[in-house]
Each structure stands twice: as C-alpha cells, then as structure tokens.
Amino acid sequence: MRLLAVARHLVATALLASATLLVAPTAQAQESRSQEAGPLAAATISVYPPIRGASVWNRFGQTPPSSHHRVFSNWGYLNDWAVDIYQNPGATVVSPFGSKTSAGSPVTVRVVTVTPGCATGNLADGGWRIGLEARDDSTGTVVGRADVMHVDQKPGSIAVGATVGPWTRLGQTGRFRYSSCYQVNGDTGAHIHLEVINRTKYSCYIARSAGAGLGDETVIGRVGTVNSVPRQAC
C-alpha cells in the first residue's frame, strides 16, 4: 500500500535524457552482485510513480526499463532498472516507495543522496538527483533504494538524513536547458528519470505499453524481490 495513515484515493518530450549524468561501474562488478550472499528482505515493497497525480510511462517509447540507460549506482553497483515517467513542468514529485511492505509492516524512507544530477554539477542542465532508501521497520532491513532525477524546486528540508512520507514534496517536474544531459524540446518531454535497486539480488519493474497512463496508486515495480538479473520484469 502507498498509504501512510489514512487511505487516499486520488483520480489519478521529446527525446530521452542522455547518458552523460554520472559514470556507472563495470559490468564485471554488476555480475559479482548476483552471487553476493546476504539477508533477503522478508517482504517486498511496491514502487509507485514518483509524480503525484496523473503521469505517463515511457511516453515516446524510447525509455523502456528493459533497455533504458542506468547511470547511477548504490552500494557500489549499477542500479537494477530505470524508466522515464512524464508530466509537464510543475507537477509535484514524491517518493516512489509504498508506506507498507507486502506483509503489512511499516516502511521508513529516508534521503540518502542530494546532488545535481548531471555530471556538470549545474542544476540548469538537469536539476536535482534525490536518492531515497526504504527500510522494513519490522526487521530493520534496508530493502532498496531509488534515485529520482530531474527534480526542480527542491525544498531545503529535503536533505540527506531526512525522513519522507509517500506524499512529502521532493520538488516538482521542470524544464531544463537543452544539453547533452537533458535533450528535451518541449513541455511534453518533461519527465522524472527513475532508477531502482535492491539491497541484495535484483528488483523488478512491471511491464506496460509505452504511453500508458499512471495514477498515484499504480504499482510500477517492486523492491525486495529475488530476481536473477537486472532489468527484469516482475
């Protein structure tokens, strides 16, 4: 469930961002992770769109999680999968993690990364990257992380160490200047670049058609799963 305390029910361009955001680790390092021994999460956590209200999955068919570039790393490993979620500038950006595990245990989400998303370090080139970590409170297990990229107008309260709820405002969608890091020509191309990773093994995404509409309660993936490879559908 994405609900925190009281159930909420809300009704729920043109080119993709390029790969010059940050440098990724080697494929060899990623392969070693698939053999890594460690505790697995007792339950999974759903991943939701990082945009409040209506949004669009892979609007132009160029950023499916089966092949979209992954540019960020956590715990020394390239993230498991990535996708672009579209909405015009000004939409509220929120945490993609649900507030309860599949077993019904509460989830705590804290901010672990706040940095300009593009390698230039200039916010005008692509906005903020905000990294979030989800923990199963019943076991104390860190289940996974998500990197939320191209965030505009980040509040000062969104800082490393802060705890956020599923509806905490991380910022908003924006338009940034055209660059090698952000190749967008119009408002319909404004998007959030989302990357997700498990603490151990691999998380998964829920496959859907390009241009599919999303709402606040649309599950788009899960962390805490035990998939055998990255970029794998649930």
Secondary structure by P-SEA (a helix, b strand, c coil): cccccbbbbcccccccccccccccccaaaaaaaaacccccccbbbbbccccccbbbccccccccccccccccccccccccbbbbbbbccccbbbbccccccccbbbbbbbbccccccccccccccccbbbbbbbbccccccccbbbbbccccccccccccccccccccccbbbbccccccccccccccccccbbbbbbcccbbbbbbbcccccccccccccccccccccccccc
